[in-house]
Amino acid sequence: MSRKLESIDIEVNERKGANNPTWEVVIPGKRSIGIIEQVEEKYHAVSSKNNYSLYSKTLESAINELLSYFTLHEK
């Protein structure tokens, strides 16, 4: 029941003009995976497809959580 490991190329783009620091995680040329916003000392990630919310302590862990969720539930 294991899944074949596969590499996903992504880009993390900072959004300008937002009230809080915000980044968009995308698969280049295909689609957006989700948005990450820094709220106080936490990072709030929201998946693009079904608006599932995740919270992390670092930007890197928020990106990893978003990718994990995408791989398991949205792909």
Order of alpha helices (4+ residues) and beta strands (2+ residues): beta-beta-beta-beta-beta-alpha
